[in-house]
Amino acid sequence: MHSLRGAAADAALQQQQRQQQRPARERARKSATYGLRDESDEDEREEGGRPTAAGREAIGSGRGSVASGSGRSGTQAPPPPQQHQKSDPDFVRRSTAADTTGDVGGGHGSGRHFRSRRVQFADGGNDKEDDDTVVPTSKRPKRKWELEEEEDERQENEEQRQERLKEEARLRDQAEKAEFEERLRAKDEAKTKKVADKEPRLSREDARREEIRKRYEAAEEDRDSLMPTLREVSRQEYLRKREEKKIQELEDELEDAKYLFAGVALTQRELDDLKYKEEVLRLAREKQRLMNQVAEDGYRMPDSFDEPARYTSRYDVAKLRYSEPEGAAARANPHAEQEAWEAEQIKKTHVTKVGAQDAGAAVPQYDYVFEDTMDFVKADMLAGNIEELFETAEQRRKKEAEARAAAAKSEREKIATGRSQLPVYPYREQLLKAVEEHQILIIVAETGAGKTTQVPQYLHEAGYSAAGKIGCTQPRRVAAMSVAARVAYEMGVKLGNEVGYSIRFEDCTSDKTILKYMTDGMLLREFLSEPDLASYSVMMIDEAHERTLHTDVLFGLVKDIARFRPDLKLLISSATLDAEKFSEYFDYAPIFKVPGRRYPVDIYFTKAPEADYIDAAVQAVMRIHVLEPEGDVLVFLTGQEEIEAMEELLRQRMRGKGTQLAEMIICPIYANLPSELQAKIFEPTPPGARKIVLATNIAETSLTIDGIKYVVDPGFSKQNSYNPRTGMESLVVTPVSKASANQRAGRAGRTSAGKCFRLYTAHSYENEMEDNTVPEIQRTNLGNVVLMLKSLGIHDLMNFDFMDPPPAETLLRALEQLYALGALNDKGELTKLGRRMAEFPLDPMLAKVLLASETYKVSQQIATICAMVSVGSSIFYRPKDKAVFADNAHRNFARGGVGDHMALLAVYDGWAESGFSTQWCYENYIQVRSMKRARDIRDQLAGLMERVEIEMVGDPTDIDAIKKTIASGFFYHTAQLRKDGSYRTIKHPMMVNLHPSSSLNPPRREGQPIIQALPRWVVYHELVLTSKAFMRTISEIQPQWLVEIAPHYYDRKELLDAEGTGKKVPKGAKARAAMDAME
């Protein structure tokens, strides 16, 4: 980019110098034409190439006035033209400056040049010479100043032409962008139902009445259509009950007859009548028995007339249900894979081996002893606000009786009872009144108060959904999915119909959806197709205190829309008490506070800092499990790796303890965990056991888990960190803020008084932790956000209404990157390419790769690669006990050193060729869930590519075309091999290394040399900062491709110098050359 800026500065300097020199050249030209001496030009200027006085006289004499027969040599400077006209009747008029230009340069061909000049008489009369005088022009070379002037004019004309062509290209691109947007709008309108256009928008009261009217009409229609069926069912039910009643009456009549007529002689007719009634009763009972058995089993074996001893056993066999073979049952069960994994894990614990045959040799029994101990100090307590702490025994007994009564209720009654017990329920009417009176409302409530699940339902029940959808954003996709499922369960509807969710690459909504939960990023994308959110009547921004990147951008957008749409209700929900900042930002909107249900929590700090917080967390959990009363434990960790490591350590500690310790149920929760395993954290804990929940910071506010009484807080979390100077974005483990630490401690006081064990000192809490977490917008890459805002027509990003403005350097870096990718033009306007890039929910560089696939005719392969890259690093798994086999299987996909991108393509193609087989994934140590997600992402990307008019074609054999396409988007991320085996980035120099998981990283064995040469030039997807700066997802490229792909960004000479022309060849190249020679 600095080369572009340097070229622009040089062009501006040359233009300024030419403008300064133009007056002097103009005077010199006039002097040469008329033979006049300029007073300001008295001195000779031979140094600058300008003619002296003698030179001007010579020029004048050389072009002197030639009259017929005048014979003047022209060695003296002629007088001014006016004097010649008065004194010399044969004066020949000199040409003007414009004529002189064409005359002096008479060397365009061979031979003499003649000019036609008209003679004027001195008297100024009307008589003129009819015939023109033909005067030959002297043939001579051009002067230096004339050549410079011509060069200046030529350059000026060329610059004007280039500017004109550039402006024409810009206008043409903007016109094409407008046409493309119009086609997108037409597609969206064709797929969108025009409900708002057919019916005018109603007020809330009118909408409620209209909703009641529609429900009444629907009920009337249902009654009319169902009445015949209901009559028939009712008649059948009546006959069934009447039959039972008659049978019972007959049985009672026979019993009475036996009792009354005992010992009485009956007539034959009376005896026959009793016998007849007994037979009727027997047949009726037999019919009932058969009907009940058919309804229960569906099949009945005929009665056996064998010996009575075998009758019972044969009849029991007949009652057995049909069961499928083991293989068929496994195929029919969608959770068979997970159940098999769980059974294997249970088997490893050896807890199922019971009985004498499994008993080993008798050994002495010992109590569990801690190997290491930690000393905690109680330093603080979070005060509770529960009045029940002071209730009397009578009140406790009354509450227990109500709980037992609630347990006997139906499922719907239990749901209603549970909703009524949430802290937000008593404030329902006040909240609805506040929403009705104010357009923007700030809601402050503790986590678990019910604001996320109940407030949208309250608004729906009040009739707001009749005027449009009720939307609710969540900062995490796990929260959006789980909350939507819970609300659908409470409303008694199927998830995806009236209640749905929308996350990246997954849309679980329909035309019936009235309550929509979504990630904040998905709402940001909806602004592209619906900038005014016309389909929504209420929008709730939940978990606003987390201040994610997309949430901060949404603040500015919804604030502007609220001014444009007075009918839109806007709710900002936060779990912290620092709501004044939100209120001030939203024009001093009112704050509605809902007291949460919080019990007191005792907080313990360590006496000294812990060196390894993972091991310290394991010790703390074991201490709680052994010494503390019953209650579940919540442990906060930074990511999946730490969760899996701690889970393994806990299982090792519990292995072999048998009945010495209570059962420990370990439940992890993180984003990539399968949903059926995520749901286990909400299952009730069996009696006599303790549940250990290992969670990321998602459990701080987004999820509420009942039964948690103990919290273990190591004090760390992973945060996005972006360096605009190096362009490196990474997840860095950083200490949490005081606000986050208090949120974590509050999780222990949800259902009863609890304890929080902090694995850091009180001094660290008071002096080393920040008060609040730094907003993500101030520490992350803004490329995607800038592209989105530009697509929405927001061009003045520096003055955009951010709650906390991002650093100017980060914003400028994002603009520079988009300009280099071609998404912005010289004036900062969005190009057609940029508008097409904005349609993809991807990083701008990945979106550019998808669009570049159109040029190289490999769009099918690139869609697959982008889908696999979007899944992340969870494609391969490497069991510790089978690490060698897994490494060999993974290495087979990258055979030939094709690079990580081509290896991912080979993985997906192999899975597709196997018919998307699960067994194939097991054999190659590939995660099935990740592959299924990649398939869903690829399908969505294919639909988006069709939407932006990209033809799906492909050639899997053209590897160079695929790599060129990848380099078209990631030329920003280019690195070159150094002599020591590390790499150096090109534009923003820094030392980086190949990631250990990369297929281009040569396998190393102790005592053996590297068996594979390192590539000299690579492009990478991202930089990851751990112990070093590592490049991840890498492919080898040729340096000349960079000049072909991005000539505006890379200079050929610069790349040749970097390539090492005339320098010593790197070791990697030597190794590669040696291997080529051996082959």
Residue pairs with C-beta under 8 A, 6 or more apart in sequence:
1 816
1 819
1 820
1 987
1 1049
3 1051
3 1054
4 1048
4 1049
11 159
14 155
15 159
18 152
18 155
18 156
21 148
21 152
22 152
24 50
25 145
25 148
25 149
26 97
27 38
27 40
27 41
28 41
28 50
28 51
28 56
28 145
29 97
29 100
29 101
29 146
29 149
30 36
30 38
30 97
31 37
31 38
31 41
31 51
31 56
31 59
32 51
32 56
32 59
32 60
32 63
32 100
32 104
33 63
33 94
33 95
33 96
33 97
33 100
34 60
34 80
34 81
34 94
35 56
35 57
35 59
35 60
35 61
35 64
35 77
35 78
36 77
36 80
37 53
37 56
37 77
41 50
42 53
44 52
44 53
45 52
46 52
49 143
49 144
49 145
49 148
50 145
51 59
51 143
51 145
56 77
57 75
57 76
57 77
60 74
60 77
60 78
61 73
61 74
61 75
61 76
62 74
62 138
62 140
63 94
63 100
63 103
63 104
63 137
63 138
64 72
64 74
64 78
65 72
65 74
65 78
65 84
65 91
65 92
65 94
66 92
66 135
67 88
67 90
67 91
67 92
68 90
68 133
70 90
78 84
79 87
81 91
81 93
81 94
84 91
85 91
85 120
85 122
85 124
86 122
87 122
88 122
89 121
89 122
90 119
91 119
91 120
91 122
92 117
92 119
92 133
92 135
93 117
93 118
93 119
93 120
95 103
95 115
95 117
99 115
103 113
103 115
103 137
104 142
104 146
105 142
105 146
105 150
106 113
106 137
106 139
107 139
107 140
107 141
107 142
112 136
112 137
112 139
113 136
113 137
113 139
114 134
114 135
114 136
114 137
115 134
115 135
115 137
116 132
116 133
116 134
117 132
117 133
117 135
118 128
118 129
118 132
118 133
119 128
119 129
119 133
120 128
121 127
121 128
142 150
166 826
170 825
170 826
170 827
170 829
173 825
173 831
173 832
174 829
174 831
174 832
176 832
177 830
177 831
177 832
177 835
180 832
180 835
180 836
180 948
180 949
181 835
183 949
184 529
184 839
184 947
185 529
187 947
188 529
193 511
196 468
196 534
196 535
201 467
201 567
202 210
202 466
202 467
204 436
204 462
204 463
204 464
204 467
205 463
207 463
207 464
207 466
207 467
208 462
208 463
208 466
210 466
211 463
211 466
243 284
247 281
247 284
247 285
247 288
250 277
250 280
250 281
250 284
251 281
253 277
254 274
254 277
254 278
254 281
257 274
266 274
290 300
293 300
294 300
297 319
297 321
299 318
300 318
301 314
301 315
301 317
301 318
304 310
304 311
304 314
304 315
306 314
323 329
324 332
329 336
330 336
333 339
335 676
337 918
337 928
338 674
338 676
338 677
346 352
348 651
349 651
349 654
349 655
350 655
350 656
351 658
365 660
367 660
368 626
368 657
368 660
368 661
370 619
370 622
370 623
370 626
372 615
372 619
373 619
373 623
374 606
374 610
374 616
374 619
374 620
374 623
375 606
375 607
375 608
376 604
376 605
376 606
376 607
376 757
377 604
377 605
377 606
377 607
377 762
378 602
378 603
378 604
379 603
379 604
379 605
379 762
380 603
380 762
381 600
381 601
381 602
381 603
382 598
382 600
382 601
382 603
382 742
382 745
382 746
382 749
382 756
383 600
384 598
384 599
384 600
384 601
384 749
384 753
385 595
385 596
385 597
385 598
386 597
386 598
386 599
388 395
388 399
389 599
389 600
389 753
391 399
406 413
406 414
406 417
407 414
409 417
412 492
415 489
415 490
419 425
419 450
419 454
419 490
422 449
422 450
422 454
423 445
423 446
423 448
423 449
423 450
423 594
423 595
423 596
423 597
424 431
424 445
424 449
424 450
424 451
424 454
424 455
424 594
425 450
425 454
427 592
427 594
428 454
428 458
430 592
431 443
431 455
431 458
431 592
431 594
432 458
432 459
432 462
434 441
434 590
434 592
435 441
435 459
435 538
435 569
435 571
438 589
438 590
439 562
439 566
439 568
439 569
439 570
440 562
440 570
440 571
440 572
440 586
440 587
440 589
441 569
441 570
441 571
441 572
441 589
441 590
441 592
442 572
442 574
442 579
442 582
442 583
442 586
442 589
442 590
442 591
442 592
443 451
443 455
443 571
443 572
443 573
443 574
443 592
443 594
444 574
444 575
444 576
444 577
444 579
444 591
444 592
444 593
444 594
445 451
445 573
445 575
445 593
445 594
445 595
445 596
446 575
446 594
446 595
446 596
446 597
446 598
446 746
447 575
447 596
447 700
447 701
447 704
447 743
447 746
447 747
448 596
448 597
448 704
448 750
449 594
449 595
449 596
449 597
451 542
451 573
451 594
452 472
452 474
452 483
452 542
452 573
453 483
453 486
453 487
453 490
455 540
455 571
455 573
456 470
456 472
456 487
456 515
456 538
456 540
457 487
457 490
457 491
457 515
459 465
459 470
459 538
459 569
460 470
460 514
460 515
464 470
464 537
464 538
464 569
465 514
465 515
465 537
467 537
467 567
468 534
468 535
468 536
468 537
468 538
469 513
469 514
469 515
469 516
469 535
469 536
469 537
470 514
470 515
470 516
470 536
470 537
470 538
470 540
471 516
471 517
471 518
471 523
471 533
471 536
471 538
471 539
471 540
472 483
472 515
472 516
472 517
472 518
472 539
472 540
472 542
473 517
473 518
473 519
473 520
473 523
473 539
473 540
473 541
473 542
473 551
473 554
474 480
474 483
474 517
474 518
474 519
474 520
474 542
474 543
474 702
475 519
475 520
475 542
475 543
475 546
475 548
475 550
475 551
475 702
476 519
476 671
476 698
476 702
477 503
477 504
477 506
477 519
477 671
478 669
478 671
478 678
478 698
478 702
478 703
479 543
479 698
479 702
479 703
480 501
480 502
480 503
480 517
480 518
480 519
481 501
481 503
481 508
481 517
481 675
482 678
482 703
483 501
483 517
484 495
484 499
484 500
484 501
484 508
484 515
484 517
485 495
487 499
487 515
487 517
488 494
488 495
488 497
488 498
488 499
491 498
491 499
491 515
493 499
495 501
495 508
496 508
496 509
496 510
496 513
497 510
497 512
497 513
498 512
498 513
498 514
498 515
499 513
499 514
499 515
499 516
499 517
500 507
500 508
500 509
500 510
500 513
500 515
500 516
500 517
501 508
501 509
501 516
501 517
501 518
502 508
502 509
502 516
502 517
502 518
502 519
502 522
503 518
503 519
503 522
504 519
504 521
504 522
504 841
505 841
505 870
505 933
505 936
505 937
505 940
506 936
509 516
518 526
519 550
520 541
520 548
520 550
520 551
520 554
521 550
521 841
523 539
523 550
523 554
524 550
524 553
524 554
524 557
524 788
525 788
525 841
526 533
527 533
527 557
527 788
527 792
528 788
528 791
528 792
528 838
528 839
531 792
531 793
532 561
532 564
532 565
533 539
533 558
533 561
533 565
533 568
536 568
537 567
537 568
537 569
538 568
538 569
538 570
538 571
539 558
539 568
539 569
539 570
539 571
540 571
540 572
540 573
541 551
541 554
541 555
541 558
541 570
541 571
541 572
541 573
542 573
543 551
543 573
543 574
543 575
543 701
543 702
544 551
544 555
544 572
544 573
544 574
544 582
545 574
545 575
545 576
545 578
545 701
545 739
546 701
546 773
547 773
547 775
547 776
547 777
547 803
547 804
548 776
549 776
549 777
549 780
549 782
549 785
550 785
552 775
552 776
552 777
552 802
552 803
552 804
553 777
553 785
553 788
553 789
553 802
555 585
555 586
555 802
555 803
556 800
556 801
556 802
556 803
557 792
558 570
559 585
559 586
559 587
559 801
560 801
561 568
562 568
562 570
562 586
570 586
572 582
572 586
572 589
574 582
575 701
575 743
576 739
576 743
578 739
578 772
579 591
580 591
581 803
582 589
583 589
583 590
583 591
585 803
597 750
598 746
598 749
598 750
599 749
599 750
599 751
599 752
599 753
599 754
600 749
600 753
601 711
601 745
601 746
601 748
601 749
601 753
601 754
601 755
601 756
602 753
602 754
602 755
602 756
603 745
603 755
603 756
603 758
604 755
604 756
604 757
604 758
605 758
605 760
605 761
605 762
605 765
606 616
606 758
606 759
606 760
606 761
607 761
608 761
609 760
609 761
609 764
610 616
610 759
610 760
613 714
613 715
613 716
613 759
614 637
614 642
614 645
614 646
614 649
614 714
615 649
616 714
616 759
617 635
617 637
617 646
617 712
617 714
617 759
618 646
618 649
618 650
618 653
620 712
620 757
620 759
621 633
621 635
621 650
621 692
621 712
622 650
622 653
624 633
624 710
624 712
624 757
625 633
625 661
625 662
625 664
625 690
625 692
626 661
628 710
628 755
630 690
631 690
631 707
631 708
631 709
631 710
631 752
631 754
632 685
632 690
632 691
632 692
632 693
632 705
632 707
632 708
632 709
632 710
633 690
633 691
633 692
633 693
633 708
633 709
633 710
633 711
633 712
634 693
634 695
634 699
634 705
634 708
634 710
634 711
634 712
634 747
634 748
635 646
635 692
635 693
635 694
635 695
635 711
635 712
635 714
636 695
636 696
636 697
636 699
636 700
636 711
636 712
636 713
636 714
636 717
636 744
637 643
637 646
637 694
637 695
637 696
637 714
638 696
638 716
638 717
638 718
638 733
639 670
639 696
639 718
639 731
640 670
640 671
640 672
640 673
643 668
643 670
643 694
643 695
643 696
644 668
646 694
647 666
647 668
647 694
650 664
650 666
650 692
651 666
654 661
654 664
662 688
662 689
662 690
663 686
663 688
663 689
663 690
664 689
664 690
664 692
665 685
665 686
665 689
665 690
665 691
665 692
666 692
666 694
667 677
667 680
667 681
667 691
667 692
667 693
667 694
668 677
668 693
668 694
668 695
669 678
669 681
669 693
669 694
669 695
669 696
669 698
669 699
669 703
670 695
670 696
670 698
671 696
671 698
672 872
672 874
672 929
672 930
674 929
681 691
681 693
681 695
681 703
681 705
682 705
682 706
684 707
685 691
685 707
691 707
693 699
693 705
693 708
695 703
696 717
696 718
697 717
697 736
697 740
699 705
699 747
700 740
700 743
700 744
700 747
701 743
704 750
705 747
705 750
706 750
706 751
707 751
708 747
708 748
708 750
708 751
708 754
709 748
709 751
709 752
709 753
709 754
709 755
710 748
710 754
710 755
710 756
710 757
711 744
711 745
711 747
711 748
711 754
711 755
711 756
711 757
712 757
712 759
713 736
713 741
713 744
713 745
713 756
713 757
713 758
713 759
714 759
714 760
715 735
715 736
715 741
715 758
715 759
715 760
715 764
715 769
716 733
716 734
716 735
716 736
717 733
717 734
717 736
717 740
718 731
718 732
718 733
718 734
719 731
719 732
719 734
719 773
719 774
719 776
719 779
720 729
720 730
720 731
720 732
720 776
720 779
720 780
721 729
721 730
721 731
721 732
721 734
721 779
721 780
721 1025
722 728
722 729
722 779
722 780
722 781
722 810
723 729
724 807
724 809
724 810
724 812
724 813
725 809
725 988
726 985
726 988
726 990
726 1023
727 813
727 972
727 973
727 988
727 1023
728 990
728 1023
728 1025
728 1029
729 780
729 781
729 1022
729 1023
730 1023
730 1024
730 1025
732 1025
735 764
735 768
735 769
735 770
736 744
736 769
736 773
737 769
737 770
737 771
737 772
737 773
738 765
738 769
738 770
738 771
738 772
739 771
739 772
739 773
740 773
741 758
741 765
741 769
744 756
745 756
745 758
748 754
748 755
748 756
758 765
775 803
775 804
777 785
777 802
777 804
777 806
778 804
778 806
778 807
778 810
781 810
781 814
782 806
782 810
782 811
782 813
782 814
783 814
783 817
783 818
783 843
783 844
783 845
784 842
784 843
784 844
785 814
786 797
786 811
786 814
786 815
786 818
787 818
787 823
787 830
787 834
787 837
787 838
787 844
788 838
789 797
789 800
790 797
790 818
790 823
790 824
790 830
790 834
790 838
791 830
791 834
791 835
791 838
794 800
795 828
795 829
797 811
797 815
798 808
798 811
815 824
815 828
817 844
817 972
818 824
818 834
818 844
819 825
820 972
820 1046
820 1048
820 1049
821 833
821 834
821 837
821 844
821 845
821 848
821 969
821 972
822 831
822 833
822 834
822 848
823 830
823 831
823 833
823 834
823 837
823 844
823 848
824 830
824 831
824 834
825 831
830 838
833 848
833 851
836 847
836 851
836 948
837 844
837 847
837 848
837 851
838 847
839 847
839 944
839 947
839 948
840 846
840 847
840 850
840 941
840 944
840 948
842 850
842 866
842 870
845 969
845 970
845 972
845 973
846 866
846 869
846 870
846 969
847 969
848 968
848 969
849 862
849 865
849 866
849 965
849 966
849 968
849 969
849 970
850 859
850 862
850 863
850 866
850 941
850 945
850 950
851 948
851 950
852 862
852 965
852 968
852 969
853 859
853 861
853 862
853 863
853 950
853 965
854 950
854 951
855 965
855 968
856 958
856 961
856 962
856 964
856 965
857 953
857 954
857 955
857 958
857 961
858 953
858 954
858 955
858 958
858 961
858 962
858 965
859 945
859 950
859 951
859 952
859 953
859 954
860 952
860 953
860 954
861 905
861 954
861 955
861 956
861 962
862 962
862 965
862 966
863 938
863 941
863 942
863 945
863 952
864 904
864 905
864 908
864 909
864 938
865 901
865 904
865 905
865 962
865 966
866 937
866 938
866 941
867 908
867 934
867 935
867 937
867 938
867 941
868 875
868 904
868 905
868 907
868 908
868 934
869 901
869 904
869 1021
869 1033
870 934
870 937
871 930
871 933
871 934
871 937
872 930
873 997
873 1032
874 927
874 930
875 904
875 907
875 926
875 927
875 930
875 931
875 934
876 886
876 890
876 925
876 926
876 927
876 997
877 886
877 925
877 926
877 927
878 886
878 887
878 890
878 925
879 886
879 925
882 925
885 925
886 925
889 923
889 924
889 925
890 924
890 925
890 999
891 999
891 1003
893 903
893 904
893 906
893 907
893 910
893 924
893 999
894 900
894 902
894 903
894 906
894 999
894 1000
897 999
897 1000
897 1012
897 1015
897 1036
898 906
898 959
898 999
898 1035
899 963
899 999
899 1000
899 1034
899 1035
899 1036
900 998
900 999
900 1000
900 1032
900 1033
900 1034
900 1035
901 962
901 963
901 966
901 1033
901 1035
902 959
902 962
902 963
902 1035
903 999
904 1033
905 956
905 962
907 924
907 926
907 931
908 931
908 934
908 935
908 938
909 956
910 920
910 924
911 917
911 920
911 921
911 926
911 931
914 920
916 931
916 932
916 935
918 928
920 926
921 927
921 928
921 931
922 928
942 952
945 952
946 952
955 961
963 1035
963 1036
963 1037
963 1041
964 1037
964 1041
964 1044
964 1045
966 1019
966 1035
967 974
967 1019
967 1035
967 1037
967 1041
967 1042
967 1045
968 1045
968 1046
970 1019
970 1020
970 1021
971 1019
971 1042
971 1045
971 1046
971 1049
971 1050
972 987
972 1049
973 985
973 1019
973 1020
973 1021
973 1022
973 1023
973 1031
974 985
974 986
974 987
974 1017
974 1018
974 1019
974 1037
974 1042
975 983
975 984
975 985
975 986
975 992
975 1017
975 1018
975 1019
975 1020
975 1031
976 983
976 984
976 986
976 1016
976 1017
976 1058
977 983
977 1014
977 1015
977 1016
977 1017
977 1066
977 1068
977 1069
978 984
978 991
978 1066
979 1064
979 1066
979 1067
981 1014
981 1067
981 1068
982 991
982 992
982 993
983 991
983 992
983 993
983 994
983 1018
983 1031
984 990
984 991
984 992
985 992
986 1050
986 1058
987 1049
990 1029
991 1029
992 1020
992 1023
992 1028
992 1029
992 1030
992 1031
993 1028
993 1029
993 1030
993 1031
994 1000
994 1001
994 1014
994 1030
994 1031
994 1034
995 1001
995 1024
995 1030
995 1031
995 1032
995 1034
996 1030
997 1032
998 1031
998 1032
998 1033
998 1034
1000 1014
1000 1015
1000 1018
1000 1034
1000 1036
1002 1010
1002 1011
1002 1012
1002 1013
1002 1014
1003 1011
1003 1012
1004 1010
1010 1071
1013 1068
1013 1069
1013 1071
1013 1072
1013 1075
1014 1068
1014 1071
1015 1036
1015 1068
1016 1036
1016 1066
1016 1068
1016 1069
1017 1036
1017 1037
1017 1038
1017 1039
1018 1031
1018 1034
1018 1035
1018 1036
1018 1037
1019 1034
1019 1035
1019 1037
1020 1031
1020 1032
1020 1033
1020 1034
1021 1032
1021 1033
1021 1034
1022 1031
1022 1032
1022 1033
1023 1029
1023 1030
1023 1031
1023 1032
1024 1030
1024 1031
1024 1032
1039 1055
1039 1058
1039 1059
1040 1055
1042 1049
1042 1050
1042 1055
1043 1050
1043 1051
1043 1052
1043 1055
1060 1066
